[in-house]
């Protein structure tokens, strides 16, 4: 049972997509399949070095987290412990070849505790290898309110 309807919808879209060797084709999975998640999705390239590079980092993620990771490696995230955690979690998805749900709690700006759930799912560009990851996020504040709610942050832009 997914802790947020957006994550359940992302999982359903992943499961319904055409697959090669059990992995959905990247071209068959798009943010528009989960309209509630547009802006709260990321696409991550799986690199041969064992690192990961953010190809797409949704604008609502940028607004909530305060940085844009587009083009950055997971190994470059701060602090280093966070970089190691995210890299380890992404490697687990590549190894498992299936979606994995993670819950992450972190201290945000203004001494606000952030809690988010991230569903990370493997994708292939065509030959069945895990070439990319599709991550969908539901970020919650310290009391469970959704950070992406327009009443919570003025930076939210629907369907962004």
Residue pairs with C-beta under 8 A, 6 or more apart in sequence:
1 8
2 8
2 11
2 101
2 117
2 119
3 101
3 103
3 117
3 138
4 117
4 138
5 36
6 34
6 36
6 37
6 40
6 136
6 138
7 101
7 117
7 119
7 136
7 138
9 33
9 34
9 36
9 37
10 33
10 34
10 37
10 41
10 119
10 121
10 134
10 136
11 99
11 119
11 121
13 29
13 33
13 34
14 24
14 29
14 99
14 121
14 134
17 24
17 25
17 28
17 29
18 24
18 25
18 28
19 25
20 124
20 126
20 127
20 128
21 124
21 127
21 128
22 97
22 128
23 97
23 122
23 123
23 124
23 128
23 129
23 130
24 121
24 122
24 123
24 124
25 123
25 124
25 125
25 126
26 123
26 124
26 125
26 131
26 132
29 121
29 123
29 134
31 37
31 38
31 41
31 58
32 38
34 41
34 136
35 159
37 136
37 137
38 58
38 159
38 160
39 58
39 59
39 60
39 61
39 148
39 157
39 159
39 160
40 58
40 60
40 61
40 136
40 137
40 138
40 139
40 148
41 56
41 58
41 134
41 135
41 136
41 137
42 54
42 55
42 56
42 57
42 58
42 61
42 69
42 134
42 135
42 137
43 54
43 55
43 56
43 123
43 132
43 133
43 134
43 135
44 52
44 53
44 54
44 55
44 74
44 90
44 120
44 132
44 133
44 134
44 135
45 52
45 53
45 54
45 55
45 131
45 132
46 52
46 90
46 94
46 130
46 131
46 132
46 133
47 53
47 73
50 87
50 91
51 73
51 74
51 75
51 87
52 73
52 74
52 86
52 87
52 90
52 133
53 71
53 72
53 73
53 74
54 69
54 70
54 71
54 72
54 74
55 70
55 132
56 70
57 68
57 69
57 70
58 137
58 160
59 157
59 160
60 148
60 155
60 156
60 157
60 160
61 69
61 137
61 139
62 68
63 153
63 155
63 156
64 114
64 139
64 147
64 148
64 153
64 155
65 108
65 114
66 108
66 109
69 77
74 83
74 86
74 87
74 90
75 83
75 87
76 83
77 83
77 86
82 106
85 104
89 100
89 102
89 120
90 120
90 133
92 100
93 99
93 100
93 120
93 121
93 122
93 130
93 133
94 122
94 130
94 133
96 122
97 122
97 130
98 121
98 122
99 119
99 120
99 121
99 122
100 119
100 120
101 117
101 118
101 119
102 117
102 118
102 120
103 115
103 116
103 117
104 115
104 116
104 117
104 118
105 113
105 114
105 115
106 113
106 114
106 115
107 113
107 114
108 114
112 141
112 142
113 141
113 142
114 139
114 140
114 141
114 142
114 147
115 139
115 140
115 141
115 142
115 144
116 137
116 138
116 139
116 140
116 147
117 137
117 138
117 139
117 140
118 135
118 136
118 137
119 135
119 136
119 137
120 133
120 134
120 135
121 133
121 134
121 135
121 136
122 130
122 132
122 133
122 134
123 130
123 131
123 132
123 133
123 134
124 130
124 131
124 132
125 131
125 132
138 146
139 146
139 147
139 148
140 146
140 147
141 147
141 152
145 152
146 152
147 153
148 156
149 156
150 156
150 158
